[in-house]
Amino acid sequence: MSAITLLEIAVLFGDGGTRLRVPIQELFALIAPEKGFQIVPIDVEIAAEVAALGDTLRDRSDRTIVATARTHHLRLLTSDQRIIASKLVPVIE
């Protein structure tokens, strides 16, 4: 999981924009490394991929998430229709 995804989750919870009824700390505990999740930091290679993507996706966070998946040759689990439609990365819907 891209490190920026953690910020996206925090913003959703902070704005009340989520329908989940679980406290954010509980959710973060569920996606902890000891539960099998790997948080991928944003590095130079990912930043370069973000730049290469240009403005194909308007949202910077979405570009970073896609760039992370592309750089690490991962399929992306998403329901984001803009990312799916972009066909920039293989997705699991």
C-alpha positions as CSV (number, residue, x, y, z in Angstrom):
1,M,0.0,0.0,0.0
2,S,1.3,3.4,-0.9
3,A,2.2,5.6,2.1
4,I,-0.1,8.3,0.7
5,T,-3.0,5.9,1.1
6,L,-2.7,6.4,4.8
7,L,-3.2,10.1,4.4
8,E,-6.1,9.5,2.1
9,I,-7.7,7.4,4.8
10,A,-7.0,10.0,7.5
11,V,-8.6,12.7,5.4
12,L,-11.7,10.6,4.8
13,F,-12.1,9.9,8.5
14,G,-11.3,13.5,9.4
15,D,-13.9,15.0,7.0
16,G,-16.5,12.4,8.0
17,G,-16.5,11.3,4.4
18,T,-16.6,7.6,5.1
19,R,-19.5,5.3,5.9
20,L,-17.3,3.0,8.0
21,R,-18.3,2.7,11.6
22,V,-14.9,1.7,12.8
23,P,-12.6,4.1,14.6
24,I,-9.6,5.2,12.5
25,Q,-7.1,3.7,15.0
26,E,-8.9,0.3,14.7
27,L,-8.7,0.5,10.9
28,F,-5.0,1.4,11.0
29,A,-4.4,-1.5,13.4
30,L,-6.0,-3.8,10.8
31,I,-3.7,-2.7,8.0
32,A,-0.5,-2.8,10.1
33,P,2.6,-4.5,8.8
34,E,2.2,-7.3,11.4
35,K,-1.2,-8.1,9.7
36,G,0.6,-8.7,6.4
37,F,0.3,-5.2,4.9
38,Q,3.4,-3.4,3.5
39,I,3.4,0.4,3.5
40,V,5.5,1.5,0.5
41,P,7.3,4.8,1.1
42,I,7.4,7.4,-1.6
43,D,10.9,7.4,-3.1
44,V,12.7,9.0,-6.0
45,E,11.6,6.2,-8.4
46,I,7.9,6.7,-7.5
47,A,8.2,10.5,-7.7
48,A,9.8,10.2,-11.2
49,E,6.8,8.0,-12.2
50,V,4.4,10.5,-10.9
51,A,6.1,13.1,-13.0
52,A,6.0,10.8,-16.1
53,L,2.2,10.3,-15.6
54,G,1.7,14.1,-16.0
55,D,-1.8,15.2,-15.5
56,T,-3.5,12.0,-16.8
57,L,-5.1,11.8,-13.3
58,R,-5.9,15.2,-11.8
59,D,-5.6,14.1,-8.2
60,R,-2.0,14.1,-6.9
61,S,-2.8,11.3,-4.5
62,D,-4.3,9.1,-7.2
63,R,-1.2,9.7,-9.4
64,T,1.0,8.7,-6.5
65,I,-1.0,5.6,-5.8
66,V,-0.9,4.6,-9.4
67,A,2.8,5.4,-9.7
68,T,3.5,3.2,-6.6
69,A,1.7,0.3,-8.2
70,R,3.4,0.7,-11.5
71,T,6.9,1.1,-10.0
72,H,6.4,-2.1,-7.9
73,H,4.6,-4.0,-10.6
74,L,1.5,-4.4,-8.5
75,R,-2.2,-4.7,-9.3
76,L,-4.2,-2.0,-7.6
77,L,-7.3,-2.8,-5.5
78,T,-9.6,0.2,-6.2
79,S,-13.2,1.3,-6.9
80,D,-12.0,4.6,-8.2
81,Q,-13.5,4.9,-11.6
82,R,-11.0,7.5,-12.8
83,I,-8.1,5.2,-12.0
84,I,-9.9,2.2,-13.6
85,A,-10.8,4.1,-16.7
86,S,-7.3,5.4,-17.1
87,K,-5.9,1.9,-17.7
88,L,-2.6,3.1,-16.3
89,V,-2.3,0.1,-14.0
90,P,-3.9,-3.3,-13.7
91,V,-6.7,-3.2,-11.2
92,I,-8.8,-5.5,-9.1
93,E,-12.3,-4.0,-8.9
